[in-house]
Amino acid sequence: MFRNVVNQLVEWKKSDERKPLVVLGARQVGKTYSLLAFGKQYYKYVAYINCDENEQAKSLFAQDFNMERVLLAISAITKVPVVPGDTLIILDEIQELQRGLNSLKYFCENTPEYHVCVAGSLLGITLQHGTSFPVGKVDIIKMYPMTFSEFLIARGQDMMAELLKKKDWYTLTTLHPTLVQMLREYYLVGGMPEVVKNYLKTNDPNNIRRIQNKILLAYRNDIAKHTTSEEAKRIGIVWRSMPSQLSKENKKFIYGVAKKGGRAKEFEMAIQWLIDAGLVIRVGRASSPRMPLKIYEDLSAFKLYLFDVGLLGAMAEIDPASLILPNEMKEGKGMLTENFVCTQLAASVEQAIFYYSKENSPLEIDFMIQDGSRIVPIEVKSEENLKSKSLSAFLGQNDTAHGIRFSMSPYREQERMTNVPLYGAEVYFDRG
């Protein structure tokens, strides 16, 4: 299945300042598959080692960082010639190797002509817990579940995906009903590659739920395996509270929703673990709609979104039929729609994502990003209702701002506001 990350990998390959590459992302988002597909297409040889399963690799860096010896060992283990520029070296599950991450410093300094990529399950957790990490000696790419355009390509709708990329809104409007139906399918399936693959094979929504629940169980097992019992309990409380948090009209994370009487001190580390694992996306509150947004971040207020909309639907136990059939869904539309937009923005914009609320006022903007030299307020609507009280009020108070409203309505330009169909959330801010 095609993944947009391949384009980033190609740019990394071409770069004159290329360093060893670390690919981060939640378990099962397709890191290994994408690296192998990239290597197969753009290199003569691929030297792949799963460092968790290959016993010979366990002592690869235990002795020293003699890179001549290391490269010879990699070639011997993989039975692949290791040639500068022609061979892609992939060290998967690198966190399982003693001093594995630290070795990237020596790949960078001593053998920069070799192309090295590493990935691993919960690698983000490893990096945050005292593991020696060669800051400044690596490049980093973050991977997310398949976006809506990637889902379209997997569905065989390459031309629709291309029209989205080109932002050909006129032509897309003629295809609007089809795209809306496919978006509803995406709400059900989400972007986990295993789920998408099974859906294309079986077209069975109920089986989709079984696979999603299997993935959610794997994440719960990861939490238990990689933390203490007390930490696992707190992480589990936050994790299970996600549907309740996002079903509120005001989606600001409330500790008391996770646990009655809960406080920040009790759950801060649990939330950070989920962020580092790539399982949730943190959206901070901007206290002022001015540039740069980062310096106006209120660190005490934030929203958390699940990294995949399909898994959120499974966690909330939403009936698959209500997602596929128009007008059948009575509850949860706003929750899924806002989470969908967040995941598409996270996968496509480089800047941090915020939301904006004004002190002592009901005014709240769902998302706010810094796009070039402008601040963009974003409102999300789950259907075709185009009344935008908060966004209209915000624009009335900020004379130079131009708002974006994502909804199920086709593209249209209005005074100081652009309505973008929800299926365009991923591509709208893309300058490529």
C-alpha positions in Angstrom: 0.0 0.0 0.0 1.3 3.4 -0.9 2.4 5.7 1.9 3.1 9.4 1.7 6.2 8.9 3.9 8.0 7.5 0.9 8.3 11.0 -0.5 10.0 12.1 2.7 12.3 9.1 2.5 13.3 10.0 -1.1 14.2 13.5 0.0 16.3 12.1 2.8 18.1 9.8 0.3 18.9 12.8 -2.0 20.0 15.2 0.8 23.7 16.2 0.9 23.3 16.6 4.6 21.8 13.2 5.2 22.3 11.6 8.6 21.1 8.3 10.0 17.3 8.3 10.0 15.1 7.5 13.0 11.5 6.7 12.1 9.1 7.3 15.0 5.4 6.3 15.2 3.0 4.1 17.2 3.2 0.4 16.9 1.6 -1.0 13.7 1.4 2.2 11.7 3.5 0.7 9.0 7.1 1.8 9.7 8.8 -1.4 8.8 6.6 -2.0 5.7 7.3 1.6 4.4 11.1 1.3 5.0 11.3 -2.1 3.2 9.2 -0.8 0.3 11.3 2.3 0.0 14.5 0.2 0.0 13.2 -2.2 -2.6 12.3 0.6 -4.9 15.2 3.0 -4.5 18.2 0.9 -3.6 20.1 -2.0 -5.2 20.3 -3.8 -1.9 18.4 -3.8 1.4 20.2 -5.1 4.5 17.4 -5.6 7.0 17.8 -6.8 10.6 15.1 -7.3 13.2 17.2 -6.6 16.3 14.6 -8.3 18.5 14.5 -11.6 16.7 18.1 -11.9 15.4 20.4 -13.3 18.0 23.5 -12.6 16.0 22.6 -8.9 16.1 22.4 -8.7 19.9 26.1 -8.0 20.3 26.5 -5.8 17.2 27.7 -2.8 19.3 28.4 -4.4 22.6 32.2 -4.7 21.9 32.9 -1.3 20.4 31.9 1.2 17.7 34.5 0.1 15.1 32.3 0.8 12.2 34.4 -1.2 9.7 33.7 -4.2 11.9 30.0 -3.3 12.3 29.4 -2.9 8.6 31.2 -6.2 7.9 29.0 -7.9 10.5 25.8 -6.4 9.1 26.7 -7.7 5.6 27.5 -11.2 7.1 24.2 -11.3 9.1 22.0 -10.2 6.2 24.0 -11.9 3.4 23.7 -8.6 1.5 26.6 -6.5 0.2 26.8 -3.2 2.1 27.7 -0.6 -0.5 27.7 3.2 0.1 24.7 4.7 -1.8 23.5 1.3 -3.1 22.5 -0.4 0.1 19.9 0.7 2.6 20.7 -0.6 6.1 17.5 -1.0 8.2 17.9 -1.8 11.9 14.4 -2.6 13.1 13.5 -2.7 16.9 16.9 -1.0 17.5 15.9 -0.3 21.1 16.6 -4.0 21.8 20.3 -3.6 21.0 22.8 -2.7 23.7 24.0 0.8 22.8 22.1 0.6 19.5 20.8 4.2 19.5 24.1 5.5 20.5 25.7 3.8 17.5 23.9 6.3 15.2 26.5 8.9 16.3 29.3 6.8 14.9 27.4 6.0 11.7 27.0 9.8 11.3 30.5 10.8 12.1 32.6 7.9 10.8 30.6 6.4 7.9 28.3 9.2 6.6 28.4 7.7 3.1 26.3 4.7 4.3 22.5 5.0 4.3 21.1 3.9 7.7 17.4 3.8 8.9 16.2 2.6 12.3 12.8 2.1 13.7 11.2 0.3 16.7 8.2 -0.3 18.8 7.7 2.3 21.5 11.0 4.0 20.4 9.6 7.3 21.5 9.3 5.9 25.0 12.9 4.7 24.9 14.2 8.1 23.8 12.4 9.8 26.8 13.7 7.4 29.5 17.4 8.0 29.9 18.6 6.2 26.8 21.7 7.8 25.3 20.5 9.6 22.1 22.9 11.2 19.6 21.2 14.7 19.5 22.1 16.5 16.3 23.5 13.3 14.7 20.2 11.9 13.3 17.3 12.9 11.1 13.8 12.1 12.4 10.6 11.4 10.5 7.3 10.8 12.4 4.8 8.3 10.9 1.1 8.3 11.5 -1.7 5.9 10.4 -2.8 6.1 6.8 -4.3 9.5 5.9 -7.6 9.8 4.0 -5.7 10.3 0.7 -3.7 7.1 1.4 -6.9 5.3 2.1 -8.3 6.5 -1.2 -5.3 5.1 -3.1 -5.6 1.8 -1.2 -9.2 1.7 -2.4 -8.1 2.1 -6.0 -9.2 5.8 -6.2 -5.8 7.2 -7.3 -7.4 9.9 -9.4 -9.5 11.2 -6.6 -6.4 11.3 -4.4 -4.6 13.2 -7.1 -7.4 15.7 -7.4 -7.3 16.2 -3.7 -3.5 16.8 -3.8 -4.0 19.4 -6.6 -6.9 20.9 -4.6 -9.1 20.9 -7.7 -12.1 22.0 -5.7 -14.3 22.5 -8.8 -13.9 18.9 -10.0 -14.0 17.6 -6.4 -17.4 19.2 -6.0 -18.8 17.0 -8.8 -17.5 14.0 -6.9 -18.7 15.2 -3.5 -21.3 12.5 -2.7 -18.8 9.7 -3.4 -16.0 11.4 -1.4 -18.4 11.9 1.5 -19.3 8.2 1.5 -15.7 7.2 1.4 -15.0 9.6 4.3 -17.7 7.8 6.3 -15.9 4.5 5.5 -12.7 6.0 6.7 -14.3 7.0 10.0 -15.1 3.3 10.5 -11.8 1.8 9.2 -9.3 4.5 10.2 -5.7 4.3 8.9 -4.1 1.3 10.6 -2.7 -0.7 7.7 -3.8 -4.1 9.0 -7.3 -2.8 9.3 -7.4 -1.2 5.9 -5.9 -4.3 4.3 -8.6 -6.5 5.9 -11.4 -4.1 4.9 -10.3 -4.2 1.3 -10.2 -7.9 1.4 -13.4 -8.8 3.2 -15.6 -5.6 3.1 -16.8 -6.8 6.5 -17.4 -3.9 9.0 -17.9 -6.3 11.9 -14.5 -8.0 11.2 -13.0 -4.5 11.2 -14.1 -4.0 14.8 -12.5 -7.4 15.8 -9.2 -6.4 14.3 -9.3 -2.9 15.9 -10.1 -4.4 19.3 -7.1 -6.8 18.8 -4.9 -3.8 18.2 -6.3 -2.0 21.2 -5.6 -5.1 23.3 -2.0 -5.1 22.0 -1.6 -1.5 23.2 -2.9 -2.3 26.6 -0.4 -5.2 26.8 2.4 -2.8 25.8 1.4 -0.5 28.7 1.5 -3.4 31.1 4.8 -4.8 29.8 6.8 -1.5 29.6 5.7 0.2 32.8 5.4 -0.5 36.5 2.0 -1.7 37.8 1.3 1.7 39.3 2.2 3.5 36.1 0.2 1.0 34.0 -2.9 1.7 36.2 -2.7 5.5 35.7 -1.9 5.2 32.0 -4.9 2.8 31.6 -7.2 5.2 33.4 -6.3 8.1 31.0 -6.4 5.7 27.9 -9.9 4.4 28.8 -11.2 7.9 29.4 -10.5 9.1 25.8 -14.0 8.6 24.4 -15.5 10.3 27.5 -13.1 13.2 27.2 -13.8 13.7 23.5 -17.6 13.4 23.8 -17.8 16.5 25.9 -18.8 19.7 24.1 -15.7 21.3 25.6 -13.0 18.8 24.8 -10.4 20.3 27.1 -8.8 17.4 29.0 -10.4 17.2 32.5 -8.5 15.0 35.0 -11.7 14.5 37.0 -13.3 12.8 33.9 -10.5 10.2 34.0 -10.9 9.7 37.7 -13.2 11.4 40.2 -11.0 13.8 42.1 -8.1 13.3 39.7 -5.4 15.9 39.6 -2.6 16.9 37.2 0.2 15.6 39.5 -1.4 12.1 39.4 -1.7 11.8 35.7 0.9 14.0 34.0 3.4 11.2 33.6 0.7 8.9 32.2 -0.3 11.4 29.6 3.3 12.0 28.6 3.8 8.2 28.2 0.8 8.0 25.8 2.2 11.0 23.8 5.7 9.5 23.6 4.2 6.2 22.5 2.5 8.0 19.6 -1.0 6.9 20.8 -2.4 10.4 21.5 -2.0 13.8 20.0 -1.7 16.8 22.4 -3.3 20.1 21.3 -2.3 22.9 23.6 -4.4 26.0 24.3 -3.3 29.3 22.8 -4.1 32.2 25.2 -3.8 34.7 22.4 -4.2 34.5 18.6 -0.8 36.1 17.9 2.5 35.0 16.4 4.3 32.9 17.3 1.6 30.8 18.9 4.1 28.8 20.8 4.9 31.6 23.2 1.2 32.1 24.0 0.7 28.4 24.9 -1.2 27.9 28.2 0.6 24.8 29.5 -2.1 24.0 32.0 -4.8 23.5 29.4 -4.9 21.1 26.5 -6.9 18.6 24.5 -5.9 15.0 23.8 -7.0 13.2 20.6 -6.5 9.6 19.7 -4.0 9.0 16.9 -6.5 7.1 14.8 -10.2 7.8 14.2 -11.1 4.2 13.5 -9.6 3.0 16.8 -11.5 5.8 18.6 -14.8 4.5 17.1 -13.9 1.0 18.4 -13.0 2.3 21.9 -16.4 4.1 22.0 -18.1 1.0 20.7 -19.9 2.9 18.0 -22.1 0.7 15.8 -20.3 0.3 12.4 -23.6 0.7 10.5 -24.2 4.1 12.0 -20.9 5.3 10.6 -21.5 4.0 7.1 -25.2 5.0 6.7 -26.0 8.8 6.3 -28.1 10.3 9.1 -27.9 7.1 11.2 -25.4 8.3 13.7 -27.0 10.1 16.6 -24.1 10.4 19.1 -20.4 10.8 18.6 -20.4 12.6 15.3 -18.7 15.7 16.7 -16.1 13.6 18.6 -15.1 11.5 15.5 -15.1 14.5 13.1 -12.9 16.7 15.3 -10.6 13.8 16.0 -10.4 13.0 12.2 -9.4 16.6 11.4 -6.7 16.6 14.2 -5.1 13.4 12.8 -5.1 14.8 9.3 -3.5 18.0 10.4 -0.9 16.2 12.5 0.1 14.1 9.6 0.4 17.0 7.1 1.4 20.3 8.8 4.8 20.8 10.4 3.7 23.4 12.9 2.2 22.6 16.3 -1.6 22.5 16.5 -3.4 24.6 19.1 -6.9 25.5 20.1 -8.0 28.9 21.2 -10.3 30.0 24.0 -10.9 33.4 25.5 -10.9 33.9 29.3 -14.4 34.4 30.8 -16.0 33.8 27.4 -17.8 30.9 25.7 -15.8 31.7 22.5 -13.6 28.7 21.5 -11.9 27.9 18.2 -11.5 24.2 17.6 -8.0 24.4 16.1 -5.5 27.2 15.4 -2.3 26.9 13.4 0.5 29.1 12.2 0.5 28.9 8.4 3.5 30.9 7.1 3.0 34.5 8.2 -0.6 34.2 9.3 -2.6 32.7 12.1 -5.5 30.5 10.9 -8.5 29.8 13.1 -10.2 26.5 12.2 -13.8 25.4 13.0 -15.0 21.8 12.5 -18.6 20.9 11.7 -19.6 17.2 11.5 -22.4 17.8 8.9 -23.5 20.6 6.5 -24.6 23.0 9.2 -22.6 26.1 8.3 -23.4 28.3 11.3 -20.2 29.3 12.9 -20.9 31.3 16.0 -17.4 31.1 17.6 -15.6 31.5 14.3 -17.7 34.5 13.3 -17.3 36.1 16.7 -13.5 35.6 16.4 -13.3 37.1 13.0 -15.4 40.0 14.2 -12.7 40.7 16.9 -9.7 40.1 14.6 -10.0 42.3 11.5 -7.2 40.7 9.4 -7.9 37.0 10.1 -9.4 34.6 7.5 -11.1 31.5 8.9 -11.3 27.9 7.7 -14.4 25.8 8.4 -14.2 22.1 7.7 -17.7 20.6 7.1 -19.5 18.0 5.0 -20.5 20.9 2.6 -18.6 21.4 -0.7 -15.9 24.0 -1.1 -17.0 27.6 -1.1 -15.4 31.0 -0.5 -17.3 33.3 1.8 -16.5 36.7 3.2 -13.4 36.2 5.4 -14.1 32.5 5.6 -13.5 29.5 3.4 -15.6 26.3 3.8 -13.4 23.3 3.0 -15.0 19.8 2.7 -13.8 17.5 5.5 -12.2 15.2 3.0 -9.8 18.1 2.2 -8.5 18.5 5.8 -5.2 16.6 5.0 -4.3 18.6 1.9 -5.6 22.1 2.4 -2.5 23.5 4.1 -0.1 21.4 1.9 2.3 23.7 0.0 3.8 20.9 -2.0 
